[in-house]
């Protein structure tokens, strides 16, 4: 039996994609935290050569960006989910939507 998806609720699609992308941001969080910590350890090796301030700032930025990543991903997922669903609804009204086979 074939069914056709004629419309996607934009707000629901935005919420769904926002949560999905926030979860994806959580997956990347440890990698940014490790990069920030690696920068801190690298600075300790070169601390005698210069000021520790630039590396400390870079380390803080990497860790801060890693923490903010799930929030940024979630917000962008929501925004683009709403926009994508609205565009889909517009195009589906012209050409009929996506057909899926269900049993």
C-alpha positions in Angstrom: 0.0 0.0 0.0 1.5 3.3 -1.0 0.9 6.5 1.0 2.0 10.0 0.2 3.5 12.5 2.7 1.7 15.7 1.7 2.6 17.9 4.6 5.1 18.0 7.5 4.3 20.2 10.6 7.1 22.7 10.6 7.2 23.3 14.4 7.2 19.5 15.1 10.0 19.0 12.5 12.0 21.8 14.1 11.6 20.3 17.6 12.6 16.9 16.4 15.6 18.1 14.5 16.6 20.4 17.3 16.8 17.6 19.8 18.5 15.3 17.3 21.2 17.8 16.5 21.7 18.6 20.1 22.4 14.9 20.7 24.9 15.0 17.9 26.6 18.0 19.5 26.9 15.9 22.7 28.8 13.3 20.7 31.4 15.9 19.6 31.7 17.4 23.1 34.5 15.0 24.3 36.6 15.7 21.2 36.6 19.5 21.8 37.3 19.0 25.5 40.3 16.8 24.6 41.6 19.3 22.1 41.4 22.0 24.7 43.2 19.9 27.3 45.8 18.9 24.7 46.4 22.6 24.1 46.8 23.2 27.9 49.4 20.4 28.1 51.3 21.6 25.1 51.5 25.1 26.7 53.0 23.6 29.8 55.8 22.2 27.6 56.5 25.6 26.1 55.8 27.8 29.1 59.4 28.8 29.6 59.5 30.3 26.1 56.8 32.9 26.5 53.6 34.1 28.0 51.0 31.5 29.0 48.1 33.9 28.3 47.5 33.1 24.5 47.5 29.4 25.0 45.3 29.6 28.1 42.8 31.7 26.1 42.8 29.2 23.2 42.3 26.4 25.6 39.4 28.2 27.3 37.8 28.9 23.9 38.1 25.3 22.8 36.5 24.0 26.0 33.9 26.7 25.9 33.0 26.0 22.3 32.8 22.3 23.1 30.3 23.0 25.9 28.3 25.4 23.7 28.3 23.0 20.7 25.2 21.0 21.7 23.3 24.2 22.3 24.4 25.7 18.9 23.6 22.5 17.1 20.2 22.3 18.8 19.2 25.8 17.8 20.4 25.5 14.3 18.7 22.1 13.9 15.4 23.7 15.1 15.7 26.7 12.7 16.7 24.6 9.7 14.1 22.0 10.6 11.3 24.6 10.5 12.7 26.1 7.2 13.1 22.7 5.6 9.6 21.6 6.5 8.1 24.8 5.2 10.0 24.4 1.9 9.0 20.8 1.7 5.3 21.8 2.2 5.6 24.3 -0.6 7.1 21.9 -3.0 4.9 19.1 -2.0 1.8 21.2 -2.8 3.2 21.6 -6.4 4.3 18.1 -7.1 2.5 15.9 -4.6 5.0 14.9 -1.9 7.0 11.8 -1.2 5.4 8.4 -1.7 6.2 5.7 0.8 5.1 2.1 0.9 3.6 0.8 4.1 2.3 -2.6 5.1 
